[in-house]
Amino acid sequence: MGNNPDSGQTNDQSNDQNSDQAYLPDFCATSSVFIIVLLAEIIAILLTLAGKPAPGEFMIELAKISLFVLWQALLSALVMCSFRNQLESRGKTQAFIVSFAVLLVMSIVLAEAAYQTTKIFGELVIINDTHSGFVLRTVGISSIVIALTMRYLYVSSEWRRSIALEAQARIKALQAVIRPHFLFNSMNTIASLTRSDPRRAEEAVEDLSDLLRANLGGSGDRTSLKAELEVAAIYQRIEKLRLGDRLNVRWDVADLPMRALIPSLVIQPLLENAIYHGIELIPDGGDVDISGKRDGDFLHISISNPVAKGELRAKGGNKMAMTNIQQRFSLVYDSRATVDVDASDDRFTVKLRFPFEEKRA
Amino acid sequence: MKVLIVDDEQPARERLRQLVSDGGQHEVVAEAGNGEQAIALATQHNPDVVLLDIRMPGVDGIETAHHLNAMDTPPAVVFTTAYDEYAIDAFDARAIGYVLKPVRRERLERALEHAARISGQMLNQLTAETNLKSRRQHVCTREQGELRLLPIADISHFIADQKYVTVHHSGGNSLIDDSLKQLEEEFSEAFVRIHRNTLVALQQIDRIEKTEDGKPALILRNGQGDGGDALIISRRHLAEVRRRLKGS
C-alpha cells in the first residue's frame, strides 16, 4: 500500500469540503495573525526604504512605521474576524466591496487618531507631514494594500475551491461501481423469477434497489461497519438467487465492533470480486470466507475465495478494484491502514487492516 | 427447431425455456449447466440451435462453440451474454447471433429465425477478438462418433502423419481434426515444436538424450521416447528446444 508522506492530506481535504463556501480565511486563527504580522512588517520595511531614511536612522524609522502599520493590520484582522460570518453570508462580490469599504474607513479613522495622538504628545515627532497630507497618503497606500489583499484572497479561494472539487471528483471516481455484468444478470434472474417465484422476485427487486441506493449514496464518506456489512449481505442474497448452491458465504465477524467506521463500499466490492473472479469460474462453486477481528486499536477484515485452476494470475479488473480500495484507504487513513493480497495455490485473500475509529457524537 | 439451452445459472436457463416455449414454434430438447455437458447433450440430441451462455466456469461459451462446430452436423449457435463489451463488439463485427440478458422475447425469436451456422474461421476470429479466455483449454477428440474434451494439461504431445494428428495423452492416443500448425500457434506457450511432425508439451519433457545412431531425442516424464518410438529432435529445432527448456 502506498504510504503517503503528506500526513496533513486528509485533514486538509475535509476542511476544504466543509468550508466549501468559505472564501475568506479565518482571521482569528493564530496562523492567520502570524501571516498578517509578517506581511505588515514587509510593508513597513518597504515604506521605510522608500522614505529614504537618514543614515543610521533606519531602525528608528522602521520602528515608527511598523507601529502604525501593525496597528492598521491587526485592527483590520480584528474587524474581519468579527464580521466574517456576516460577510460570508452575502455574495462574494458584495462581501469584497463591503470589506474594502469598511477597512478603508477604518484605516482613515486610524490615521486621524494617530495624527491626533502625536499632536497631544507633541514632543515625539513621529509624523513629519501635514494633517491632510498624512491622511491622504494613508488612504492611498491602504487602498492599494487592501485591494491587493482582497484580490489575493479571491484568487486563492477560487483555487482552493477547485482543489476541493477535484478531490471530491477523485473520490467519486474511485468509488467502486457495480459491474454491469452483475446488474444485467440480476435483471435476468428477476425476469425469470417473476413467473416462477413472484415472491422471491419481489425480494430481489427490493434488495437490488437497496444495493443501488448504497452505491449511489455514499460520496467517499465512511459508514458504520454494521451498514457496510448489511450492504454486502444484500449483495450476497442477490447473487445466491443466481448461483444457487455454488455460492456459500461464511461470515465470521462477531468479534468486530459494529459501530466502527469503515470507508463505504469496500466489503461489497471485495465480495463481488470474490464471486466474479472466483466462484463464478469454478463449476462446483465454493466458499467465500469473510472474517474479522479486533486487535487493540486496529480492525482486521479478510475476504478469501477459492480460485479456479489456472486462473490464479489476477486479471486486470481484479487489480483495478484492488487499487481503487487501496487508494481510498490511503486517502482516509494515510499510512495507518494496509490492504494486502495473498494469492496462494488455491485461494485468493484480501486482508484489510485499519484503525478502529468510532463516529464522534 | 430443436433447441439446446446452455447456461450455468438455473434462473437464466429457466427464463430461456419459458421464452422459447412461449413462442410455440420451437422445442427445448435439453438444458446443460456447463460446456462439457452441452457437448455431450448436443451429440446426443442433435439440436438445430444452441443457446449458449458465454461466461461459464470450466469450458466457457466460446470454447464450447469451437467444439460444437467440430460436430458432423454442427448446430447453429446463438450466444447469450449479460455484458461482455469485447464479445459484443466481436459479434457485431462478425454478424454472429447473440442475445443480451435480460433476454427479450422478440430479440430471441429473431435470433432463432436468423440462426446462422458459424464457420470455424469466424470462430477463430471471434476467439482472437474477444477478451475472454482466448485459448482453448481442451482439444476435441472423436471416438466412435462421440465428441470428447481432452484437457490440455493431460496432453504430452501431438504427432502428425499424412492425414491426421494423433494426440498422446494420459488416457492413450486419439485422433483430432486440428492441424499441427494451428495447434502450435494456439498453444505456443506450453508446447514446443521438436520436429516437422511433432509438438511436445514443455511440462512433460524430462531430458534430451542421444539415440543409438547419435540423434538427439526427447525422453518424457511418463517414460515415453525411451525405447520404442523415439521423439527425434530435428537439427532445425534443436536450438529452440534447448532454449525453451532452459527458460522454463
Interface residues (C-beta under 8 A of the other chain):
Chain A: R179 P180 H181 L183 F184 N185 M187 N188 T189 I190 A191 S192 L193 R195 S196 L241 R242 L243 G244 E280 L281 I282 P283 A308 G310
Chain B: D8 E9 Q10 P11 A12 E14 R15 Q18 N34 R55 P57 G58 A82 Y83 D84 L100 K101 P102 V103 Q137
